[in-house]
Amino acid sequence: MSSYIYILLALSLLLGVLVGYYVRQLVANQQILGTRKEAERLLTEATNRHRELLRDAREEARKVRNAAEAENKEHRLQLQRLENRLDQKEAAVERKLAAVGRREKEIDDRGRELQTARDELDDLKRQEVIKLEQLSGFTCDEARRMLLATLEDEVKEEAARQVRLWEAQVKEEADRSAQYILATAIQRCTADVVSETTVSTVPLPSDEMKGRLIGREGRNIRALEQATGVDLIIDDTPEMVTISSFAPVRREIARIALNKLILDGRIHPARIEEVVEKAKAEVEATIKAEGENACFEAGVPGLHPELVKLIGQLKYRTSYGQNVLQHSLEVAFLSGMIADEIGADASVARRAGLLHDIGKAVDYEVEGSHAIIGANLVRQWEKSEEIVRAVGEHHGEVMTTSTLGFIVAAADAISGSRPGARRESLEQYLKRVRELEDIATGFSGVEKAYAIQAGREVRVLVKPEETDDLGAVRLARDISKRIEECLTYPGQIRVVVARQTTAVEYAK
């Protein structure tokens, strides 16, 4: 009986194990089936996403390819147009060269004809002299004296004509050499066009700030004006304050202090004094740094600290809209280049060029020309008398006697007359043009006068019946001297006098 029970228990246990195993396998199969379906779904989604990305990529590639093809086509068209223009220019040059060749041939032929005519004339003169000797019965000495008396006026005229020719040749050669030197210096010097205003303005965040700047009964604005030495103009201009002062450094200090006060928001007399002192220290540091940088860029070491400070102050000084510090650097570079070309000392020239306008740093405080003021300043700390003379001579107040003075004056004229360097109002331009024309028409024998090339050239037409060729030469010289005496201008003004005689006859 007990063995039978054991057998039943064993069978029951075995059956339970089999049923459990079956159930476990069934559950595992269900999980596997679910996982497989999920994997198939994810695979399908990934495949669809891949197809979409591939389609988008193909579309983007097509757009990029089309854009590249269009750009390439445009470049080819531009290149074709440039090639056509180049071909046209080459053809024009060839035509001009051919015309020049023909002209040279004509000149050569004309020269040979003139030489032949001169030879024939010489032969006639010799034959005439022989006949005169035979017919006159005078001695050789008497005939020679008579001939010399006859030809005296012709010889004088020929001598004057030859002297004028030599003068023209020498002047042409000197002008050519000077133009080469100046052109070389200009081409080697590249400078930015700097245009700054001499009136400082400070923007305000709102009009309410104007009242805070003025303060109760004007205490704040009086304290600021007293601390900076400038005039503050607070008018109806919206959200703007104007700083007025002849001293550019004071104006810059006031501008920095105002900006700091506006940003801080605390505006009262004690705070104003504190901020102004900080602004002064900041401007002084900037002046020192700008002066040192200018000396380094110009290659001018060893300047006295006071001169370096004055050079730095030129950062806040303008002349005809041109920043004086940048102008001084240009003059230093150009002076060195010109000195190199003519065999002078380039380092001394750069030193004089950098210091030539140093008088403008204090000309609002000291009366007199900035050139004379600058020479007096440089004399205090500069040992070289040559540099002192060059600084004082560069504007013509003192007669230029040294090579260095001419170099600095030429470099100053180049920098001042460079296109875009200086601003000039329309009224000033028209006034200068009218003055040029009035000076030219003020001479007798002048029919008309035109100022061209922005006032750099004057064309004068004379009456041919009142002025001969020699008179035209004298008239051009007199007009140029009158312009030098009456006008102040950078660079040079060309005076061209034209005389034309037209003869008309009718064949009947």
C-alpha positions in Angstrom: 0.0 0.0 0.0 2.7 2.4 0.9 4.6 1.6 -2.2 1.6 2.3 -4.3 1.3 5.7 -2.7 4.9 6.5 -3.4 4.4 5.5 -7.0 1.3 7.9 -7.3 3.3 10.7 -5.7 6.1 10.2 -8.1 3.8 10.1 -11.0 2.0 13.3 -9.8 5.3 15.0 -9.4 6.5 14.0 -12.8 3.2 15.2 -14.3 3.5 18.5 -12.5 7.0 18.9 -13.8 5.9 18.1 -17.4 2.9 20.6 -17.1 5.2 23.3 -15.8 7.7 22.8 -18.5 5.0 23.0 -21.1 3.6 26.2 -19.7 7.0 27.7 -19.5 7.7 26.8 -23.1 4.3 28.3 -24.1 5.1 31.6 -22.4 8.6 31.7 -23.8 7.2 31.1 -27.3 4.7 33.9 -26.8 7.5 36.3 -25.7 9.7 35.3 -28.6 6.8 35.9 -31.0 6.1 39.4 -29.5 9.8 40.3 -29.7 10.0 39.1 -33.3 7.0 41.2 -34.2 8.5 44.3 -32.5 11.7 43.7 -34.3 9.9 43.5 -37.6 8.1 46.7 -36.8 11.3 48.6 -35.9 13.0 47.2 -39.0 10.1 48.4 -41.2 10.2 51.9 -39.6 14.0 52.1 -40.0 13.7 51.0 -43.6 11.1 53.7 -44.3 13.2 56.3 -42.5 16.2 55.3 -44.5 14.2 55.7 -47.7 13.0 59.2 -46.6 16.5 60.3 -45.7 17.9 58.9 -48.9 15.2 60.7 -50.9 15.8 64.0 -49.0 19.6 63.6 -49.5 19.1 63.0 -53.2 16.9 66.1 -53.5 19.4 68.3 -51.6 22.2 67.0 -53.8 20.2 67.8 -56.9 19.7 71.4 -55.6 23.3 71.8 -54.8 24.4 70.5 -58.1 22.0 72.8 -60.0 23.2 75.8 -58.0 26.8 74.9 -58.6 26.1 74.5 -62.3 24.4 77.9 -62.4 27.3 79.5 -60.6 29.8 77.9 -62.8 27.9 79.1 -65.9 27.9 82.6 -64.5 31.6 82.5 -63.9 32.2 81.2 -67.4 30.1 84.1 -68.8 32.1 86.7 -66.7 35.3 85.1 -67.8 34.2 85.3 -71.4 33.2 89.0 -71.0 36.6 89.8 -69.4 38.4 88.0 -72.3 36.4 90.0 -74.8 37.2 93.3 -73.0 40.9 92.3 -72.9 40.8 91.5 -76.6 39.3 94.9 -77.4 41.9 96.7 -75.2 44.7 94.8 -77.0 43.3 95.8 -80.3 43.0 99.4 -79.2 46.6 99.4 -78.0 47.8 97.9 -81.3 45.9 100.6 -83.2 47.5 103.3 -81.0 50.9 101.8 -81.5 50.4 101.8 -85.2 49.3 105.4 -85.1 52.3 106.3 -83.0 54.6 104.6 -85.5 53.0 106.5 -88.4 53.4 109.7 -86.5 57.0 109.0 -85.8 57.6 108.3 -89.4 55.9 111.6 -90.4 58.1 113.5 -87.9 61.2 111.9 -89.2 60.3 112.8 -92.8 59.5 116.3 -91.7 62.8 116.6 -89.9 64.7 115.5 -93.0 62.8 118.1 -95.1 63.6 120.8 -92.6 67.3 119.8 -92.6 67.3 119.9 -96.4 65.7 123.4 -96.3 68.3 124.5 -93.7 71.2 123.2 -95.9 69.7 125.1 -98.9 69.4 128.2 -96.8 73.0 128.0 -95.7 74.1 127.6 -99.3 72.1 130.7 -100.3 73.6 132.7 -97.4 77.2 131.7 -98.4 76.5 132.7 -102.0 75.0 136.0 -100.8 78.0 136.8 -98.7 80.4 136.2 -101.6 78.3 138.4 -103.9 78.2 141.1 -101.3 82.0 141.0 -100.9 82.4 141.3 -104.7 79.9 144.1 -105.1 80.6 146.2 -102.1 84.3 146.7 -102.5 84.8 146.7 -98.7 87.5 145.0 -96.9 86.9 141.8 -95.1 86.9 143.4 -91.7 84.5 146.1 -92.8 82.2 143.5 -94.3 82.4 141.4 -91.2 81.5 144.4 -89.0 78.6 145.3 -91.2 77.4 141.7 -91.2 77.7 141.5 -87.5 75.7 144.6 -87.0 73.0 143.2 -89.3 72.9 139.9 -87.5 73.1 141.3 -84.0 69.4 141.3 -83.3 69.0 137.8 -84.8 71.8 136.5 -82.7 70.2 138.0 -79.5 66.9 136.5 -80.4 68.5 133.1 -81.1 70.4 133.3 -77.8 67.3 134.1 -75.9 65.4 131.2 -77.7 68.3 128.8 -76.9 68.4 129.9 -73.2 64.7 129.3 -73.0 65.1 125.9 -74.6 67.8 125.0 -72.1 65.7 126.2 -69.2 62.8 124.1 -70.4 65.0 121.1 -70.8 66.5 121.5 -67.3 63.0 122.1 -65.8 61.6 119.1 -67.6 64.4 116.9 -66.4 64.1 118.2 -62.8 60.3 117.7 -62.9 60.7 114.2 -64.3 63.1 113.3 -61.5 61.0 114.8 -58.8 57.9 113.1 -60.2 59.7 109.8 -60.2 60.8 110.2 -56.6 57.4 111.4 -55.4 55.5 108.7 -57.3 57.8 106.0 -55.9 57.2 107.3 -52.4 53.5 107.5 -52.8 53.2 104.0 -54.3 55.2 102.6 -51.4 53.1 104.3 -48.8 49.6 102.9 -48.2 47.5 104.6 -45.6 43.9 104.5 -44.5 41.7 107.4 -45.1 40.9 108.8 -41.6 38.1 111.3 -41.2 37.1 112.4 -37.7 34.9 115.2 -36.4 36.0 117.9 -34.1 32.7 118.1 -32.2 32.0 115.3 -29.7 28.5 114.1 -29.0 27.3 111.7 -26.3 24.1 109.7 -26.8 21.6 109.5 -23.9 19.4 106.5 -23.1 16.4 108.9 -22.7 15.5 112.6 -22.4 15.0 112.1 -18.7 18.8 111.8 -18.4 19.2 115.4 -19.5 17.5 116.6 -16.3 19.7 114.4 -14.2 22.8 115.8 -15.9 21.7 119.3 -15.4 20.8 118.7 -11.7 19.0 120.8 -9.2 19.6 124.5 -10.2 22.2 123.4 -12.7 24.7 122.1 -10.0 25.7 118.9 -11.9 26.4 120.6 -15.3 28.3 123.4 -13.7 30.4 120.9 -11.7 31.1 118.9 -14.9 32.0 122.0 -17.0 34.3 123.3 -14.2 36.0 119.9 -13.8 36.6 119.3 -17.5 36.9 122.9 -18.9 34.4 122.3 -21.7 31.0 123.6 -22.6 28.0 121.2 -22.5 25.2 122.0 -24.9 21.9 120.4 -23.8 19.2 121.6 -26.2 16.1 120.2 -27.8 18.1 117.6 -29.8 16.5 114.3 -28.6 18.7 111.9 -26.6 21.9 113.8 -27.4 24.5 116.0 -25.5 27.1 118.1 -27.4 30.5 118.8 -26.0 32.1 122.0 -27.2 35.8 122.9 -26.6 38.8 124.1 -28.6 40.9 121.6 -26.6 40.5 118.1 -28.1 42.0 116.4 -25.0 39.5 118.1 -22.7 36.7 117.2 -25.0 37.8 113.6 -25.0 38.0 113.6 -21.1 34.5 115.1 -20.9 33.1 112.5 -23.4 34.6 109.5 -21.4 33.4 111.0 -18.1 29.9 111.6 -19.4 29.7 108.0 -20.7 30.8 106.6 -17.3 28.3 108.8 -15.4 25.4 107.8 -17.7 26.3 104.1 -17.3 26.7 104.4 -13.5 23.6 106.5 -13.0 24.9 108.2 -9.8 25.3 111.9 -10.9 26.2 114.5 -8.2 29.1 116.9 -7.9 31.3 114.7 -5.7 30.8 111.7 -8.1 31.5 113.9 -11.1 34.9 115.0 -9.7 35.8 111.4 -9.0 34.8 110.2 -12.5 36.6 113.1 -14.2 39.8 112.3 -12.4 39.5 108.6 -13.6 38.8 109.8 -17.2 41.9 112.1 -17.1 44.1 109.2 -16.0 42.6 107.0 -18.7 43.2 109.6 -21.4 46.7 110.3 -20.2 47.5 106.6 -20.4 46.0 106.5 -23.9 48.0 109.5 -25.0 51.2 107.9 -23.8 50.4 104.6 -25.5 49.5 106.2 -28.8 52.7 108.3 -28.7 54.9 105.2 -28.1 53.1 103.2 -30.8 53.5 106.1 -33.3 57.2 106.3 -32.5 57.5 102.5 -32.9 55.6 102.4 -36.2 57.6 105.3 -37.7 60.9 103.8 -36.5 61.9 106.9 -34.5 63.4 105.7 -31.1 64.8 107.8 -28.3 62.4 110.7 -28.3 62.0 112.7 -25.1 59.0 111.6 -23.1 57.4 115.1 -23.4 57.7 114.9 -27.2 56.1 111.4 -27.1 53.2 112.8 -25.0 52.7 115.6 -27.4 52.7 113.2 -30.3 50.0 111.1 -28.5 47.9 114.2 -28.1 47.7 114.5 -31.9 45.3 111.5 -31.9 42.6 113.9 -30.7 43.5 116.7 -33.2 42.1 116.9 -36.7 42.9 119.3 -39.7 40.5 119.5 -42.5 38.9 116.3 -41.3 42.3 114.5 -41.4 43.6 113.0 -38.2 46.9 114.7 -37.4 48.5 111.7 -35.8 47.9 109.5 -38.8 49.0 112.5 -41.0 52.2 112.7 -39.1 52.9 109.0 -39.5 52.3 109.3 -43.3 54.7 112.3 -43.5 57.3 110.3 -41.5 57.0 107.3 -43.9 57.0 109.5 -47.0 60.0 111.6 -45.8 62.0 108.4 -45.2 61.2 107.1 -48.6 62.0 110.3 -50.4 65.3 110.5 -48.4 66.2 107.0 -49.5 65.6 107.9 -53.2 67.8 111.0 -53.1 70.5 109.6 -50.9 69.7 111.5 -47.7 69.5 110.2 -44.1 66.2 108.3 -43.9 66.2 108.0 -40.1 66.6 111.8 -39.6 63.9 112.4 -42.3 61.4 110.1 -40.5 62.2 111.9 -37.2 61.5 115.3 -38.7 58.4 114.1 -40.5 56.9 112.6 -37.3 57.6 115.9 -35.4 56.6 118.4 -38.2 53.0 119.0 -36.9 53.7 118.6 -33.2 52.8 122.3 -32.7 49.1 121.4 -33.5 49.0 119.7 -30.1 49.2 123.0 -28.3 48.3 125.6 -31.0 44.9 126.3 -29.3 46.9 127.4 -26.2 49.8 129.3 -27.8 49.4 132.1 -30.4 51.3 131.8 -33.7 51.7 129.4 -36.6 51.8 125.7 -35.6 55.1 125.3 -37.6 56.8 128.0 -35.5 55.3 126.7 -32.3 56.4 123.1 -33.2 60.0 124.3 -33.9 60.1 126.0 -30.5 58.8 122.9 -28.8 61.2 120.6 -30.6 64.1 122.9 -29.8 63.6 122.3 -26.0 64.2 118.5 -26.2 65.8 117.8 -29.6 69.5 118.3 -30.1 69.5 118.3 -33.9 69.2 121.9 -35.2 68.5 120.5 -38.7 65.3 118.8 -37.5 64.3 122.0 -35.7 64.7 124.0 -38.9 62.8 121.4 -41.0 59.8 121.6 -38.5 59.8 125.4 -38.8 60.2 125.5 -42.5 57.7 122.9 -43.7 54.8 125.5 -44.2 56.8 128.4 -45.7 56.6 130.8 -42.8 60.4 130.5 -42.8 62.4 130.3 -46.0 63.4 126.7 -46.7 67.2 126.4 -46.8 67.9 122.7 -46.0 67.4 119.5 -47.9 65.5 118.1 -45.0 63.1 121.0 -45.0 62.3 120.4 -48.7 61.8 116.7 -48.0 59.4 117.3 -45.1 57.5 120.0 -47.1 57.1 117.6 -50.1 55.9 114.7 -47.9 53.4 117.0 -46.1 52.0 118.2 -49.4 51.6 114.6 -50.6 49.8 113.5 -47.5 47.5 116.6 -47.5 46.7 116.4 -51.1 46.1 112.7 -51.3 42.5 111.9 -52.5 40.2 111.5 -49.6 42.7 112.8 -47.0 40.9 116.1 -46.3 37.4 117.3 -46.4 36.5 120.5 -48.1 33.0 122.1 -48.2 31.4 122.9 -51.6 31.5 126.6 -50.7 35.2 126.6 -50.0 35.9 124.6 -53.1 33.9 127.0 -55.3 35.6 130.0 -53.6 39.0 128.6 -54.3 38.2 127.9 -57.9 36.8 131.4 -58.4 39.9 133.0 -56.8 42.1 131.0 -59.2 40.1 132.2 -62.2 40.0 135.8 -61.0 43.7 135.9 -60.5 44.3 134.7 -64.0 41.8 137.0 -65.7 43.3 140.0 -63.7 46.2 140.1 -66.1 46.1 142.1 -69.3 45.8 140.2 -72.6 43.9 137.3 -71.0 40.7 136.4 -72.8 39.4 133.5 -70.6 40.6 131.4 -67.7 39.3 128.0 -66.5 40.2 126.1 -63.2 40.1 122.4 -63.8 41.3 119.2 -62.1 39.6 120.2 -58.8 41.6 123.4 -58.7 44.9 121.7 -59.4 45.3 123.3 -62.9 44.4 126.7 -64.5 43.9 126.9 -68.3 44.5 130.5 -69.6 43.5 131.6 -73.1 45.2 134.8 -74.2 44.5 137.2 -77.1 47.0 136.3 -79.8 47.0 139.9 -81.2 48.1 141.3 -77.8 50.4 138.5 -76.5 53.3 136.8 -78.4 54.9 133.5 -77.5 57.5 135.1 -75.2 54.8 137.1 -73.5 52.8 133.9 -72.9 55.8 132.4 -71.1 56.1 135.5 -68.9 52.4 135.5 -68.3 52.4 131.9 -67.0 55.3 132.7 -64.7 53.5 135.9 -63.4 50.3 134.1 -62.8 52.0 131.3 -60.9 53.8 133.8 -58.7 50.6 135.7 -58.0 48.9 132.4 -57.0 51.7 131.6 -54.6 51.4 135.1 -53.0 47.6 135.2 -52.7 46.5 131.6 -52.0 47.3 128.8 -49.5 46.9 125.3 -50.8 48.5 121.8 -50.5 50.6 120.4 -53.3 51.0 122.5 -56.5 48.8 124.2 -59.1 49.7 123.9 -62.8 49.3 127.1 -64.9 48.9 126.5 -68.7 48.8 129.5 -71.0 47.5 128.8 -74.5 47.9 131.1 -77.5 46.3 130.3 -80.9 46.5 132.1 -84.2 44.2 131.1 -87.0 44.7 132.3 -90.6 41.8 132.0 -93.0 41.9 132.6 -96.8 39.5 131.8 -99.6 40.6 130.6 -103.0 38.6 132.3 -105.8 
